[in-house]
């Protein structure tokens, strides 16, 4: 897989995950958080986002053609880095959340679980493509 194709696959994967997360986050804040509180509503959203992220990885791997396991791992890693940068920028520029507060949130149980779930997108493209079919 060429570098351009790896990056375009990563960009597509990131866009799908970030777009879904943005929409689901808005729904969570408006519909769940007033009734369940911030922590519980985030925990409810978490497995849904993991499933959505895996489905996005399946879509990307099926539509971007065959590649090696290493290529799909690069796609996941680039998408993860884009996601982290986008979330930091969104938090700082739109929601006026200091970076220190975002990092402190990652030290809470809910924040750590969220970060772990987001980290799974590094592996999802390779898993979705199938370890046995994608030899490096």
N, C-alpha and C positions, 0 to 999 in steps of 0.2 A: 504494500500500500504506500503510495507516495505521500510525502509530507503534506502536500496540499489537501489530499484526500483525508488524511488523518485529522487535519485541522478542521476541514469542513464537516466531517462526521462529528467531531467533538463540539463544534459550534451548534450543529443541529441538536445534538443530545442535550447540551446545556440549555438551549432555547426551550426545548420541550419541558425539561425538568423545572427550570426557573419560571416559565410561564404557568405551569400547573401549580407550582408552589406559591406563586404570587396570588393566583386565583383562590386556591384553597386556603391560604392565609387570610385573605379578606373575608372569606366565608366563615372561617374559624373565629375571627375577631368579632364579626357582626352577629353571628348566630349561636355560637357555642360559648364563647368567653363570658358573656353576661350571666349565663346560667351555671356554667361549670367552673369558672375561674380560669386564670391564665395557665396554670400548670396542667390541670386535667385536660383542658381543651387542646393544649400542645401535645399531650400524650395520646389523645384520641386521633389527632391529625397524623401523627408519626407513622403508624403502619400503613395508612392510606398513601402517604407520600412515598414510602418504600416500594409499594406495589406499582404506583404510577411511574416511579423511576425505572423499575425493572421493565415495565411495558414500553417505556420510551427507548430503553436500550435495545429491546427486541425489534422495535420498529426501525431504529437506526441500523442495526446489524443486517436486517433483511433488505433494507433499501439502499445501503451503501456498498453492497457486494461483498464477496468473500475477502478475508484478510487473515493475517496471522494472529495468534494469541497476543503477541507482543504489540502489534498494531492496535488491537482493541484495548489493551491495557493503557496504551498511550492516549487513546481516545478518552477513556475514563478519567485518566489523570488530568488531562487538559480541561475536560468538562468540569471536573471538581475544582480546579484552580479558578476557572472562570466563574463558577458558582460562588466561591468564597469572596472573590473580588466584588462581584455584583451585589452580594448581600451586605458587605461592608459599605459599599458606596450607597446603596439604598438606605441602610440604617443611618449613615452620617448625613447624607444630602437631603433625603426625603423626611425621615422620621426624627432627625436631629438627635440621634442616640450617639453618645460619645463612644469611641472605639474601646476605651477602658471598660465601659459598661457592657459592651458586647462580649469582650473577652472574659469579664467576670461572670457573665451568664453561662459561659462554656464550663465553668467550674461547678455549677450546680448540677444536680442529678438530671434534671430535665434538659439542660443545655448540653450536658455530656452525651446523653442519649440521642439528642438531635444531631449533634456533630458526628457521632458514630453512624447514624442512619445516612447522613449526607455523604460520609466517607465511602459508603457502599457503592456509590456511583462509579468509583474507580474500577471496581470489579465487574459491575453489571454488564458492560458490553462484551467482555470476554466470556462471562457465564452465559449470556444470551446467545452468543454465537456458537457455543458448545465447545468445551475444552477439547473433546476428542476430535473435532473437525478442524480445529485451528492450530495446527502445529507451527511452532516458531522456527 
